[in-house]
Amino acid sequence: MTPENWRQTGHIIKFKDYDIYTRVVGTHGPAVLVLHGFPTSSYDYARLMPLLADHYRFILFDFLGYGFSDKPQKHPYSLFEQADVAEAVASYYGLEHVYVLTHDMGNSVVLELMKRGRLSIERVVMLNGSVLLTHYRPVVTQKLLLHPTIGPLITRLRLIRRPLFARQFGKLFAQRPSAEEIIEFWSLIQYHDGMANYHLLIQYLSERRIHELTWLDALAQHTAPLTVIWGQRDPVAIPKIAEAILERRPDTTYFPLDEIGHFPQWEAPQTVANIVHKAFS
């Protein structure tokens, strides 16, 4: 499925004055709220969804500033607001008791949702994500985008172009995506001139630095069964982060994937589908 096919089979809902892209996959079984990461979109799960659609009702969406959702410029993108978006999506689809499948930035969002306690989260499957910045290893472009002067300059001059994106993004995978797949991911970032916000979107890392221990405490105290799937060849969210999660939640069911990078749901969809089905059954 191409990004355009993905867009056409979705549905727009309103959050404040903004359009949020959503997509429902499957009609039977428990409801699963699906959270994506930076800098991509719900399309990250395009390979995984067909393998599980007969068993669950997946509610996917693009966070504000991502994918096919609105991308307001000069907007103070915040993890707290993204958690508000997640709650709004859950409310729109009538979700009171949910399972959560989450990756990368979405991991911090689900921890904030756990802390709030307004949404009844019954099970969580977590994929690679830097929820503890002590062990976070950013790529070069991420470091530059975080700089208060260089970051805005990079986006204003549109210095990140497809060849540079392809080199940096490709490093996140143990099995490098094809040129066509890279173009698809790039198109999602470019949609609605998303590159103009790149340096703003990544500021969520600053919030994470401030609140990460509080969020990890919320994870430790939450009663929802937790399954962690972690690509061991992730150069950014290295396996030590998964180990830190296990220290706080010793009851976690852990699946290290040896020859997989930062996007297990893209690189090893069948393996991830098998684990998710077991975790949610």
Stockholm file with secondary structure:
# STOCKHOLM 1.0

chainA/1-281         MTPENWRQTGHIIKFKDYDIYTRVVGTHGPAVLVLHGFPTSSYDYARLMPLLADHYRFILFDFLGYGFSDKPQKHPYSLFEQADVAEAVASYYGLEHVYVLTHDMGNSVVLELMKRGRLSIERVVMLNGSVLLTHYRPVVTQKLLLHPTIGPLITRLRLIRRPLFARQFGKLFAQRPSAEEIIEFWSLIQYHDGMANYHLLIQYLSERRIHELTWLDALAQHTAPLTVIWGQRDPVAIPKIAEAILERRPDTTYFPLDEIGHFPQWEAPQTVANIVHKAFS
#=GR chainA/1-281 SS CCHHHHHHTCEEEEETTEEEEEEEECSSSSEEEEECCSSCCGGGGTTTHHHHTTTCEEEEECCTTSTTSCCCTTCCCCHHHHHHHHHHHHHHTTCSEEEEEECTHHHHHHHHHHHHCCSEEEEEEECSCCSSGGGBCCCHHHHHHHSTTHHHHHHHTTCCCHHHHHHHHHTTCSSCCCHHHHHHHHHHHHGGGGGGGHHHHTTHHHHHHHHHHHHHHHHHHCCSCEEEEEETTCSSBCHHHHHHHHHHCTTCEEEEETTCCSCHHHHSHHHHHHHHHHHHC
#=GC SS_cons         CCHHHHHHTCEEEEETTEEEEEEEECSSSSEEEEECCSSCCGGGGTTTHHHHTTTCEEEEECCTTSTTSCCCTTCCCCHHHHHHHHHHHHHHTTCSEEEEEECTHHHHHHHHHHHHCCSEEEEEEECSCCSSGGGBCCCHHHHHHHSTTHHHHHHHTTCCCHHHHHHHHHTTCSSCCCHHHHHHHHHHHHGGGGGGGHHHHTTHHHHHHHHHHHHHHHHHHCCSCEEEEEETTCSSBCHHHHHHHHHHCTTCEEEEETTCCSCHHHHSHHHHHHHHHHHHC
//
